[in-house]
Amino acid sequence: SPSMGPVTREMPISRIGVETQARDMEFLLGMMYDFPNADIEQVAVAGFSLGGLSNVLMLARHTGIDAWVGLDATVHEAYDFFEASPYEDYTRYSVPMLFVNSLGFTETLPFYNRLVYSDAYLVNLPKLEHTDLASQFIKLFGSNDDPKQVAKRVKGYRLICHYVLQFLDGVFRKEYDYEKMKRIVFNTRDIDTGFLQIKSKKALPNGITLFERYKKQSGKGIVDFLNQTLNSSGQSPYPEKDLQQLIYLSLTHSFAGTAEQLMRWYEKYYQNTFHSAVLAHHNYPELMEMFQSIYQHNKVCHFDYYQLNHTGHILSMSGEGEVALRYFKLNTLLRPENYQAFFNLGIGHFRLQDFDRAKQNFQKCLDLQPDERYFNLAKEFLSKCK
């Protein structure tokens, strides 16, 4: 796909420029269906520089793409473009991915580092420059260089071609899994580490896949698997949302022991979690029960204001007013300066016709100097309590 901008031949280095490239490639992908010699069931995308970032956006939108190759993919250097897009969702990336990097792209690799569900392979060539990864630059600008420089570029370009070809061959023809790909294609034996560096990481299963793997064992074995993901610093790359899903699935399948093990593992290995704040007011069984309800109604659970409030109102309006009070009350305990939390606790008591406690909380809302909307609401419900 030629590198063209949205309105001129020159492509701007901007989000609209990258998106234009992605749309152009999607157009070409559609055309492939008309080519009789094309196997549309086996598709890879590859890109150099900003094209590598455009490929990532394209990959996020098309489940029919089976592999990705990035040559100095600017998804690292221009991560803010990617971060500002709707596609910084790593669940979208689950195909094998190959990164080939030059000197300027070997240090900060936020996209590679945050990949979770893809088998990822990284080939670093720290003696090459950005333009050495594209043959057109070598042909156009390299012919008059010092012979040693030319030899370096040729050596590097041969390695690039070798690893890209072997990677695609392993994905499409030989159907290597991660272990075979690492052992046969990306092994680190007998390589010149001054010229070539290789590393890789295996995809992690999502929450549902991991739960199904251990379901017949009542969830036993999940924590052992998660322990294997810990790095040398005692941190796990396993996504917090998947861990929450595992806890919820364990609770809904009555695997109480596994659910509590997972929750305690969560508390131990993830920073800035809700556990200590909630446990200051509730015991562990109560925390587990509330977690299940909050997750059920929000598909996530951090015990934040909105999740507690939403859960409380659903329970309150579903005839479980007494239970709902626990969620409204906890919101006020965790956020004693939040006038909305006290207003909603007042509503919870009001629905149960406990007007004395309702008045206390509406008054507390007013004491916290609410905005005009909540000031008027609290005044209105105070009058109704009378």
Secondary structure, DSSP 4 states (H G I P E B T S, - for coil): -----SSSSSPPSSHHHHHHHHHHHHHHHHHHTT-TT--TTS-EEEEETHHHHHHHHHHHH-TT--EEEEES-TTTTTHHHHHTSTT--GGG--S-EEEEE-GGGSS--HHHHH--SS-EEEEE-TTS-GGGGSHHHHHHHSTTS-HHHHHHHHHHHHHHHHHHHHHHHHHHTS---HHHIIIIIS--TT--TTT-EEEEEPPPP-HHHHHHHHGGGTTTTHHHHHHHT--TTS---S-HHHHHHHHHHHHHTT-HHHHHHHHHHHHHHSSS-SHHHHHTTS-HHHHHHHHHHHHHHHS-----HHHHHHHHHHHHHTT-HHHHHHHHHHHHHH-TT-HHHHHHHHHHHHHTT-HHHHHHHHHHHHHT---HHHHHHHHHHHHHH-
